[in-house]
Amino acid sequence: MNLLYNTAISLYGAAAQLVSLRSRKVRKMLQGQHRTPEMLRRKLAGKPGAVWFHASSLGEFEQGRPMIERLRREHPEVPILLSFFSPSGFEVRKNYPYVDAVVYLPFDTPRRVRKFLDLVRPSMAIFIKYEFWGNYLEELHKRGIPTYLISSIFRPGQRFFRKGGGLFRRMLGCFTHLYVQDERSRRLLRVIDVKNVTVAGDTRFDRVTDVMRSSVEIPGFPGFAPRTRLKFIAGSSWEADEEIYVPWLNAHSEIGFIIAPHEFNETRLEALRNRFASKTVLLLSEWIHILKESERGNTPPPAWLSGIRGIIVDSFGKLSSLYRFADIAYIGGGFGAGIHNLNEAAVYGIPVVFGPNHEKFKEASDLITCGGGFSVANSSEFGATIDTLVNSPEEIRRAGDAAGKYIRDNLGATDRIYSEIFSCPRAH
């Protein structure tokens, strides 16, 4: 890469060092990057030719996960490396059992890149959706290592398509092949003479379907809130989202609910619980503990448990299974940087509601178009939308059927990409 790019990356690293003095998240990332070389030496020693998957964060990992797990099933002898840039991915999946090593990706400087690739000696590299690191891509290209981008999506305003975007267009030229989600992305890339492109769809549809078919059992569900008419779930919820839906829930005591905050600590969980006037809200860990104690003592659960109206999820990894206990889902993030995973809820055939910041998410537009999704810009719109659904079981069924059909109609991206990338016997 050129001097300007390398200078920018170095400044980014210096800024991260300063921010780490007050940010535990950034500090974890830097500490993790420092440990990466030793992790690679220990975990990949004597295992040349690893297939390297890189995901920026947890959401991108979920898109790559079907590929990783299929590769592990069909070729258990092949070493697999998974790298993350963000702590939100690494910290949740650092013990992921389907790979040989999980590491933080070092900053994209020429020296770090060469050291990383010398240690890994990958047979191929697979970047997921939105990762464009110039020095990594250029060095992979120089070394003749097949490099793929999967489940990617492109929009006209991105730097690749703007004046002065030559450096970023050069990054695209380093990929052996790009697998994009839609035809619009393929057409945009063709305009800048990138033609090694296949429209393969989004692997997230396959992933959420796998999760639905192997949902984790939660003790006592769906028996919670038995006296409520309907059940509402808010997934990946931020405080800005709660300003939208909590007042409505407080005004509709007949509705049972599950809330899964996107990030939480003890203070955040207690503050959320205190937003509800009644004492009919439990943390999921409390619910499970009470039921296990009853089971251990061979006694029925306490009678007051049947009056619990709401559950607040205080653990990771359960949300995608909990959607199946709800009639309507609200997906958070749409009043911030962008909505979270809509497909995780839609796969269960329930309507999905979300905030206005969804223009970068194809599935949001698609769900709105097919009638399975609803965007709301404020609490008034939320109330009107939810009231329409709650007051019409037929409308809930119709919207839920549309959401479920949308997922089913978009299955198969994993098969298409996997069969092309791994169609020939590997030489390594």
C-alpha positions in Angstrom: 0.0 0.0 0.0 1.1 3.6 -0.4 2.7 5.9 2.2 -0.6 7.7 3.0 -2.4 4.5 3.8 0.4 3.1 5.9 0.7 6.4 7.8 -3.1 6.4 8.4 -2.9 2.8 9.8 0.0 3.8 12.1 -1.9 6.8 13.4 -4.9 4.6 14.0 -2.8 2.3 16.1 -1.3 5.2 18.1 -4.8 6.6 18.7 -6.0 3.1 19.9 -3.1 3.1 22.4 -4.4 6.4 23.8 -8.0 5.4 23.9 -7.1 2.1 25.6 -6.1 4.1 28.7 -9.8 4.7 29.4 -11.5 2.0 27.2 -11.4 -1.6 28.5 -12.7 -2.8 25.1 -9.8 -1.2 23.2 -7.3 -2.4 25.8 -8.5 -6.0 25.4 -8.0 -5.7 21.6 -4.5 -4.4 21.9 -3.5 -7.0 24.5 -5.0 -9.7 22.3 -3.1 -8.5 19.3 0.1 -8.6 21.3 -0.6 -12.3 22.2 -1.5 -13.3 18.6 2.0 -14.4 17.4 2.4 -16.7 20.4 -1.1 -18.1 19.9 -0.3 -18.9 16.3 3.0 -20.6 17.2 1.3 -22.7 19.8 -1.9 -23.6 18.0 -0.8 -23.9 14.4 2.7 -25.5 15.0 3.2 -28.2 12.5 -0.1 -27.3 10.7 0.8 -25.5 7.5 -1.8 -24.7 4.9 -4.6 -23.4 7.3 -7.8 -22.0 5.8 -7.9 -18.6 7.3 -11.3 -17.0 7.9 -11.4 -13.3 9.0 -14.5 -11.5 10.5 -14.5 -8.0 11.8 -17.0 -8.8 14.6 -19.6 -11.2 15.8 -22.2 -10.4 13.1 -19.7 -11.1 10.3 -18.6 -14.3 12.1 -22.2 -15.6 12.0 -22.2 -15.1 8.2 -19.0 -17.2 7.9 -19.9 -19.8 10.5 -21.9 -22.1 8.1 -18.8 -22.3 5.9 -16.4 -23.0 8.8 -18.5 -25.7 10.3 -19.1 -27.4 6.9 -15.4 -27.4 6.2 -14.7 -28.9 9.6 -17.3 -31.6 9.1 -16.2 -32.6 5.6 -12.4 -32.0 6.0 -11.5 -32.5 9.7 -7.8 -32.8 8.7 -7.7 -29.2 7.4 -6.4 -26.7 10.0 -8.7 -23.6 10.4 -7.8 -20.2 11.7 -10.4 -17.6 12.7 -9.4 -14.0 13.3 -11.4 -11.1 14.6 -10.7 -7.4 14.7 -13.2 -6.4 17.3 -13.4 -7.6 21.0 -17.2 -8.1 20.6 -16.4 -11.0 18.3 -13.2 -12.4 19.9 -14.4 -12.4 23.5 -17.6 -14.3 22.7 -16.0 -16.8 20.3 -12.5 -17.2 21.7 -13.2 -20.8 22.6 -15.1 -21.7 19.4 -14.5 -25.4 19.0 -14.7 -25.8 15.3 -11.3 -24.1 14.5 -7.7 -24.7 15.6 -7.1 -21.2 16.7 -9.0 -17.9 17.4 -6.9 -14.7 17.4 -7.1 -11.0 17.1 -5.9 -9.7 13.8 -2.8 -7.4 14.2 -3.0 -3.9 12.7 -2.5 -3.7 9.0 1.1 -2.5 8.8 3.5 -4.1 6.4 5.8 -5.6 9.1 2.9 -7.1 11.1 1.3 -8.5 8.0 4.4 -10.3 6.9 5.0 -11.7 10.4 1.3 -12.9 10.6 1.4 -14.6 7.2 4.8 -16.2 7.9 3.4 -17.8 11.0 0.1 -18.9 9.5 1.2 -20.0 6.1 -2.4 -20.1 4.9 -3.5 -22.1 1.9 -6.4 -19.6 1.4 -8.0 -16.6 3.0 -11.7 -15.9 3.3 -12.8 -12.4 4.3 -16.4 -12.0 5.4 -18.6 -9.1 4.1 -16.9 -5.8 5.0 -13.2 -6.4 5.6 -10.7 -4.5 3.3 -7.2 -4.4 4.8 -4.9 -3.2 2.1 -1.5 -4.6 3.2 -3.0 -8.0 4.1 -4.7 -8.2 0.7 -1.7 -7.0 -1.2 0.7 -9.5 0.6 -1.7 -12.4 0.1 -1.9 -11.5 -3.6 1.9 -11.3 -3.9 2.3 -14.7 -2.3 -0.3 -16.3 -4.7 -2.6 -17.3 -1.9 -6.3 -17.6 -3.1 -8.3 -14.9 -1.3 -12.1 -14.6 -1.3 -14.7 -12.2 -0.1 -18.0 -13.8 0.8 -21.5 -12.5 1.6 -20.4 -9.0 0.6 -22.7 -6.2 -0.5 -21.8 -2.9 -2.2 -23.6 0.5 -2.4 -23.0 3.4 -4.7 -21.7 5.7 -1.9 -18.8 3.5 -0.9 -15.3 4.7 -1.5 -14.7 2.1 -4.3 -17.1 4.0 -6.5 -16.1 7.6 -5.7 -13.6 9.9 -7.3 -10.2 9.4 -5.6 -11.1 5.8 -4.7 -8.3 4.2 -6.6 -6.6 2.8 -3.6 -9.7 1.0 -2.5 -10.4 -0.3 -6.0 -6.9 -1.7 -5.9 -7.8 -3.7 -2.8 -10.6 -5.3 -4.7 -8.2 -6.4 -7.4 -6.4 -8.5 -4.9 -9.3 -10.9 -4.4 -9.3 -14.2 -6.3 -13.1 -14.0 -6.4 -15.9 -12.0 -4.8 -19.2 -13.6 -3.7 -21.8 -10.8 -3.4 -25.3 -10.8 -2.0 -27.2 -9.2 -4.9 -27.2 -8.3 -8.5 -26.9 -4.6 -7.8 -23.5 -5.2 -6.2 -22.3 -7.2 -9.2 -23.4 -4.3 -11.5 -21.6 -1.7 -9.4 -18.4 -3.7 -9.4 -18.6 -4.2 -13.2 -18.6 -0.4 -13.6 -15.2 -0.2 -12.0 -14.0 -3.3 -14.1 -14.2 -5.8 -11.3 -15.6 -8.9 -13.1 -14.5 -11.9 -11.0 -17.9 -11.7 -9.1 -20.6 -14.2 -8.4 -24.1 -13.4 -7.0 -24.3 -16.1 -4.4 -26.6 -14.6 -1.7 -26.2 -14.2 2.0 -25.0 -17.1 4.1 -26.8 -15.7 7.2 -30.0 -17.2 5.8 -28.5 -20.6 6.1 -27.0 -19.9 9.5 -30.3 -18.7 11.1 -32.1 -21.8 9.7 -29.5 -24.1 11.2 -30.0 -22.3 14.6 -33.8 -22.6 14.3 -33.4 -26.4 13.7 -31.2 -26.9 16.7 -32.6 -24.4 19.2 -31.2 -24.5 22.7 -33.8 -25.6 25.3 -34.6 -23.1 28.1 -36.1 -24.6 31.2 -39.7 -23.6 31.7 -40.2 -21.9 28.3 -42.6 -21.3 26.8 -44.6 -21.5 30.0 -43.6 -18.1 31.2 -46.3 -15.4 31.3 -49.1 -17.9 30.8 -51.8 -15.3 31.5 -50.6 -12.9 28.8 -52.3 -12.8 25.4 -49.2 -12.3 23.3 -45.5 -12.4 23.8 -43.1 -9.7 22.5 -39.3 -10.0 22.3 -36.8 -7.2 21.9 -33.5 -8.6 20.7 -30.1 -6.8 20.8 -31.7 -3.8 22.5 -30.0 -0.5 23.2 -31.2 2.2 25.6 -32.4 4.3 22.6 -34.6 1.3 21.6 -36.0 1.0 25.1 -37.2 4.6 25.0 -39.4 3.5 22.1 -40.9 0.3 23.4 -40.8 0.3 27.2 -43.5 2.9 27.6 -45.8 0.8 25.4 -45.1 -2.3 27.4 -45.9 -0.5 30.6 -49.2 0.6 29.1 -50.1 -3.0 28.0 -49.8 -5.3 31.0 -51.6 -8.0 29.0 -48.4 -8.5 26.9 -45.6 -10.8 28.0 -42.1 -9.9 27.0 -38.5 -10.9 26.7 -35.7 -8.3 26.5 -32.2 -9.2 25.4 -29.8 -6.1 25.8 -27.1 -5.9 23.2 -24.5 -5.2 25.9 -25.0 -5.3 29.7 -23.5 -5.3 33.1 -25.2 -5.5 36.5 -26.0 -1.8 36.6 -27.6 -1.8 33.2 -29.7 -4.9 33.9 -31.0 -3.4 37.2 -31.8 -0.1 35.6 -33.7 -1.9 32.8 -35.7 -4.0 35.3 -36.6 -0.8 37.3 -38.2 0.7 34.2 -41.2 -1.6 34.8 -43.6 -0.6 37.5 -44.7 -4.1 38.5 -42.5 -6.6 40.2 -43.2 -9.2 37.6 -39.9 -9.1 35.8 -37.0 -11.6 36.3 -33.5 -12.0 34.9 -33.2 -15.2 32.8 -30.6 -16.5 35.2 -33.0 -16.1 38.1 -35.8 -17.9 36.3 -33.5 -20.8 35.5 -32.2 -21.0 39.0 -35.7 -21.1 40.6 -36.8 -23.9 38.2 -33.6 -25.9 38.9 -34.0 -25.6 42.6 -37.6 -26.8 42.3 -36.5 -29.7 40.2 -33.7 -30.6 42.7 -36.1 -30.6 45.6 -38.7 -32.5 43.6 -41.3 -29.7 44.4 -43.5 -27.7 42.0 -42.2 -24.2 41.1 -43.5 -21.4 43.5 -47.0 -20.3 42.6 -45.9 -16.7 42.2 -43.8 -17.7 39.2 -46.9 -18.0 37.1 -47.4 -14.2 37.5 -44.0 -13.3 35.9 -44.7 -11.2 32.9 -41.2 -10.4 31.6 -37.8 -11.9 31.3 -34.5 -9.9 30.9 -31.8 -12.0 29.3 -28.5 -11.7 31.2 -26.3 -14.2 29.2 -25.0 -14.4 25.7 -25.8 -17.1 23.1 -29.5 -17.7 23.9 -31.2 -14.9 22.0 -31.4 -16.7 18.6 -33.3 -19.6 20.4 -35.6 -17.3 22.4 -37.2 -15.7 19.4 -39.3 -18.9 18.9 -41.2 -18.1 22.1 -42.5 -14.7 20.8 -45.3 -13.6 18.5 -43.7 -10.3 17.5 -40.0 -9.2 17.5 -38.4 -5.8 17.8 -34.7 -5.8 16.7 -32.5 -3.1 18.2 -29.8 -0.9 16.8 -32.0 1.1 14.4 -31.8 4.2 16.5 -28.0 4.0 16.5 -25.4 2.8 14.1 -27.7 0.3 12.4 -30.0 -2.7 13.1 -28.8 -6.0 14.3 -29.7 -9.4 12.9 -33.3 -9.4 11.6 -33.1 -12.8 10.1 -32.5 -14.5 13.5 -36.1 -13.5 14.3 -37.7 -13.7 10.9 -36.7 -17.4 10.5 -39.3 -18.3 13.1 -42.1 -16.8 11.0 -42.9 -13.8 13.2 -43.2 -10.1 12.2 -40.1 -8.0 12.8 -40.1 -4.3 13.8 -37.0 -2.1 13.8 -35.8 1.5 13.9 -35.1 3.9 11.0 -31.3 3.4 10.5 -31.6 0.4 8.2 -30.7 1.8 4.8 -27.4 -0.3 4.7 -29.2 -3.5 5.3 -30.8 -5.3 2.3 -32.8 -7.7 4.4 -34.6 -4.7 6.1 -35.8 -3.3 2.7 -36.7 -6.8 1.5 -38.7 -7.6 4.6 -40.6 -4.3 4.4 -41.3 -5.0 0.7 -42.7 -8.5 1.4 -44.7 -7.4 4.3 -42.8 -9.2 7.0 -41.0 -6.2 8.4 -41.9 -2.8 9.7 -39.7 0.3 10.2 -40.6 2.8 12.9 -39.1 6.3 13.4 -40.4 7.1 16.8 -42.5 5.8 19.7 -45.8 7.0 18.1 -45.1 4.9 15.0 -44.0 2.0 17.1 -47.3 2.1 19.1 -49.4 2.3 15.9 -47.6 -0.5 14.3 -47.7 -2.8 17.3 -51.3 -2.0 18.1 -52.3 -3.0 14.5 -50.5 -6.3 14.9 -51.7 -7.0 18.5 -55.3 -6.3 17.6 -55.3 -8.5 14.5 -54.1 -12.1 14.9 -54.7 -12.5 11.2 -52.2 -9.6 10.5 -49.6 -11.2 12.8 -50.0 -14.5 10.9 -49.8 -12.9 7.5 -46.7 -10.8 8.4 -45.1 -13.7 10.1 -45.7 -16.0 7.1 -44.2 -13.4 4.8 -41.1 -13.1 7.0 -40.6 -16.9 7.2 -41.1 -17.3 3.4 -38.5 -14.6 2.8 -35.9 -16.6 4.7 -36.8 -19.9 3.0 -36.6 -18.2 -0.4 -33.0 -17.1 0.2 -31.4 -20.3 1.4 -28.4 -21.9 -0.4 -25.6 -19.3 -0.4 -23.4 -21.5 1.7 -23.7 -24.4 -0.7 -23.0 -22.2 -3.7 -19.9 -20.6 -2.3 -18.5 -23.7 -0.6 -18.9 -25.9 -3.7 -16.9 -23.4 -5.8 -14.1 -22.6 -3.3 -13.6 -26.2 -2.2 -14.7 -28.0 -5.4 -11.1 -29.2 -6.2 -8.8 -31.3 -4.0 -6.5 -29.0 -2.0 -2.9 -29.1 -3.0 -1.7 -28.2 0.5 
